[in-house]
Amino acid sequence: MNLISGFLLIFVLSALQHLVSRRKELFWIIPIPFVFLLVMVYAYNANYIESSTKFWLLSIVGILLLIGEGIRTQSKRKEQLNKELEKMKARDI
């Protein structure tokens, strides 16, 4: 696995993380980074990743990006809900 395919995996899982994180519960942030870590461990054990430095670099960057995307999506969702609530209060519904 070269660096480009590793970052492509991170990008695809980040998009999936964005979709999954739009759910109400904060729990949905956890599974995608866990799956990513399992894929990275498998790739390292199967010698798709040659060096341990590349493994750690891709793993740490990937997990940080995925968790950051999940938290960002959750906060964006809360902001949208607050905007809707303010609109409802303004209309006095």
BAFI-3210 file (N, C-alpha, C; in Angstrom, 3 decimals, decimal comma, padded with zeros to 6 digits):
// residues 93
n [1|2|3|4|5|6|7|8|9|10|11|12|13|14|15|16|17|18|19|20|21|22|23|24|25|26|27|28|29|30|31|32|33|34|35|36|37|38|39|40|41|42|43|44|45|46|47|48|49|50|51|52|53|54|55|56|57|58|59|60|61|62|63|64|65|66|67|68|69|70|71|72|73|74|75|76|77|78|79|80|81|82|83|84|85|86|87|88|89|90|91|92|93]
n.u [000,861|000,783|001,505|-000,370|-002,625|-003,216|-003,946|-006,120|-007,839|-008,278|-009,634|-012,006|-013,126|-013,451|-015,479|-017,525|-017,597|-018,537|-021,169|-022,209|-021,879|-023,821|-025,936|-028,006|-026,864|-023,779|-022,222|-021,796|-019,500|-017,349|-017,140|-016,095|-013,335|-012,315|-012,693|-011,007|-008,536|-008,363|-008,159|-005,721|-003,960|-004,265|-003,237|-000,613|000,261|-000,013|001,973|001,516|002,022|005,150|006,999|007,278|007,146|005,656|003,252|002,537|002,392|000,322|-001,741|-002,067|-002,551|-004,835|-006,720|-006,935|-007,970|-010,415|-011,786|-011,837|-013,413|-015,826|-016,491|-016,646|-018,798|-020,864|-021,005|-021,725|-024,225|-025,600|-025,559|-027,210|-029,620|-030,073|-030,424|-032,804|-034,488|-034,391|-035,638|-038,193|-038,936|-038,912|-041,043|-042,959|-044,184]
n.v [-001,172|002,025|005,477|007,126|005,472|004,948|007,487|007,841|005,887|007,010|009,321|008,275|006,914|009,116|010,518|008,656|008,723|011,311|011,067|009,145|010,400|012,289|011,429|011,336|010,418|010,520|008,306|007,231|008,241|006,665|003,960|004,059|005,087|002,912|000,754|001,660|001,518|-001,257|-002,080|-000,906|-002,280|-004,865|-004,448|-003,821|-006,188|-007,969|-007,183|-005,120|-002,581|-001,353|-000,184|000,538|003,155|004,425|003,092|003,976|006,731|006,983|005,790|007,400|009,974|009,360|008,474|010,773|012,596|011,346|011,282|014,011|014,875|013,657|014,949|017,594|017,410|016,694|019,030|020,896|019,900|020,353|023,143|023,697|022,639|024,381|026,775|026,206|025,956|028,568|029,898|028,792|029,774|032,483|032,688|032,010|029,492]
n.w [000,000|-001,031|-000,207|-001,448|-001,911|000,732|001,712|000,042|001,014|003,540|002,730|001,552|003,732|005,353|004,074|004,422|007,190|007,579|006,628|008,402|010,843|010,958|012,327|015,302|017,739|019,523|019,525|016,976|015,911|016,556|015,255|012,517|012,598|014,044|012,282|010,260|011,595|011,955|009,268|008,621|010,362|009,361|006,760|007,378|008,635|006,512|004,914|003,096|003,746|003,996|005,833|009,328|010,080|008,071|008,498|011,123|010,652|008,691|010,159|012,504|011,388|009,889|011,846|013,435|011,544|010,892|013,367|013,885|011,726|012,393|014,828|013,932|012,152|013,911|015,515|013,592|012,919|015,334|015,365|013,170|014,102|016,252|014,849|013,497|015,697|016,705|014,554|014,775|017,292|016,714|014,992|016,692|017,103]
ca.u [000,000|001,592|000,934|-001,549|-003,773|-003,541|-004,717|-007,400|-008,643|-008,677|-010,625|-013,269|-013,685|-013,857|-016,806|-018,436|-017,689|-019,405|-022,546|-022,609|-021,862|-024,993|-026,928|-028,209|-026,000|-022,341|-021,610|-021,504|-018,178|-016,334|-016,908|-015,304|-011,904|-011,974|-012,575|-009,783|-007,399|-008,304|-007,645|-004,295|-003,242|-004,247|-002,316|000,753|000,577|000,048|003,110|001,140|002,742|006,498|007,720|006,451|006,963|004,518|002,071|002,166|002,022|-001,013|-002,712|-002,321|-003,203|-006,173|-007,613|-007,196|-008,870|-011,746|-012,426|-012,101|-014,565|-017,019|-016,805|-017,053|-020,135|-021,796|-021,200|-022,480|-025,608|-026,180|-025,783|-028,380|-030,787|-030,293|-030,983|-034,205|-035,198|-034,532|-036,670|-039,483|-039,227|-039,203|-042,393|-043,825|-044,979]
ca.v [000,000|003,232|006,603|007,646|004,615|005,151|008,725|007,618|005,167|007,993|010,207|007,548|006,702|010,421|010,784|007,769|009,248|012,487|010,604|008,429|011,322|013,163|010,836|012,064|009,957|010,746|006,991|006,884|008,735|005,669|002,762|004,246|005,031|001,566|-000,022|002,129|000,957|-002,680|-002,189|-000,565|-003,380|-005,951|-004,091|-003,919|-007,600|-008,635|-006,550|-004,109|-001,401|-001,881|000,322|000,863|004,613|004,719|002,575|004,882|008,024|006,869|005,470|008,568|011,015|008,889|008,475|012,172|013,180|010,752|011,763|015,440|014,998|013,290|016,012|018,768|017,156|016,764|020,423|021,540|019,438|021,055|024,527|023,723|022,441|025,617|027,745|025,848|026,281|030,033|030,252|028,427|030,718|033,774|032,609|031,737|028,295]
ca.w [000,000|-001,044|000,532|-002,154|-001,623|002,146|001,839|-000,635|001,999|004,543|002,120|001,397|005,066|005,872|003,505|005,132|008,557|007,518|006,504|009,608|011,981|010,952|013,217|016,552|018,815|019,384|019,404|015,587|015,537|016,907|014,426|011,297|012,914|014,462|011,041|009,618|012,310|011,628|007,901|008,651|011,005|008,381|005,684|007,908|008,857|005,212|004,237|002,105|004,226|004,186|007,004|010,486|010,094|007,196|009,187|012,207|010,083|008,108|011,206|013,363|010,592|009,535|013,004|013,805|010,545|011,005|014,594|013,677|010,828|013,156|015,784|013,155|011,630|015,032|015,917|012,510|013,064|016,472|014,953|012,303|014,949|016,998|013,912|013,296|016,929|016,734|013,572|015,339|018,369|016,107|014,424|017,844|016,812]
c.u [000,902|000,849|-000,335|-002,769|-004,171|-004,359|-006,054|-008,353|-009,144|-009,767|-011,984|-013,922|-014,106|-015,235|-017,862|-018,648|-018,626|-020,871|-023,043|-022,714|-023,052|-026,119|-026,958|-027,190|-024,532|-021,586|-021,143|-020,179|-017,134|-016,127|-016,005|-013,803|-011,447|-011,796|-011,298|-008,546|-007,249|-007,755|-006,153|-003,463|-003,165|-003,243|-000,865|001,177|000,702|001,174|002,704|001,777|004,125|007,147|006,751|006,219|005,765|003,213|001,609|001,718|000,607|-002,071|-003,067|-003,036|-004,634|-007,148|-007,938|-008,151|-010,285|-012,481|-012,750|-013,291|-015,858|-017,440|-017,282|-018,478|-021,175|-022,054|-021,971|-023,959|-026,304|-026,460|-027,022|-029,659|-031,103|-030,872|-032,462|-035,041|-035,411|-035,593|-038,053|-039,882|-039,586|-040,620|-043,440|-044,771|-045,129]
c.v [001,228|004,363|007,128|006,792|004,712|006,407|008,634|006,865|006,121|008,904|009,522|007,317|008,015|010,804|009,913|008,247|010,463|012,060|009,944|009,381|012,259|012,606|011,591|011,687|010,218|009,432|006,698|007,436|007,627|004,554|002,953|004,319|003,646|000,650|000,376|001,528|-000,538|-002,909|-001,899|-001,677|-004,572|-005,668|-004,189|-005,379|-008,374|-008,062|-005,672|-002,774|-001,883|-001,435|000,667|002,363|005,017|004,247|003,539|006,239|007,986|006,609|006,692|009,668|010,611|008,951|009,899|012,845|012,641|011,220|013,246|015,679|014,668|014,379|017,261|018,598|017,234|018,214|021,194|021,159|020,170|022,516|024,637|023,527|023,696|026,706|027,475|026,185|027,786|030,504|029,951|029,383|032,091|033,802|032,320|030,583|027,460]
c.w [000,000|-000,333|-000,126|-001,865|-000,148|002,357|001,106|000,288|003,074|003,994|002,005|002,762|005,716|005,339|004,182|006,565|008,590|007,444|007,782|010,797|012,007|011,799|014,540|017,625|018,504|019,204|017,981|015,101|015,673|015,864|013,209|011,601|013,366|013,249|010,304|010,278|012,030|010,220|007,873|009,292|010,054|007,265|006,151|008,099|007,550|004,346|003,058|002,470|004,646|005,487|008,136|010,590|009,251|007,838|010,272|011,683|009,520|009,185|012,051|012,596|010,257|010,693|013,442|012,830|010,675|012,257|014,477|012,780|011,555|014,123|015,057|012,624|012,735|015,457|014,849|012,585|014,210|016,134|014,080|013,109|015,759|016,108|013,669|014,520|017,049|015,738|014,117|016,455|017,811|015,520|015,488|017,563|018,041]
res [m|n|l|i|s|g|f|l|l|i|f|v|l|s|a|l|q|h|l|v|s|r|r|k|e|l|f|w|i|i|p|i|p|f|v|f|l|l|v|m|v|y|a|y|n|a|n|y|i|e|s|s|t|k|f|w|l|l|s|i|v|g|i|l|l|l|i|g|e|g|i|r|t|q|s|k|r|k|e|q|l|n|k|e|l|e|k|m|k|a|r|d|i]
***
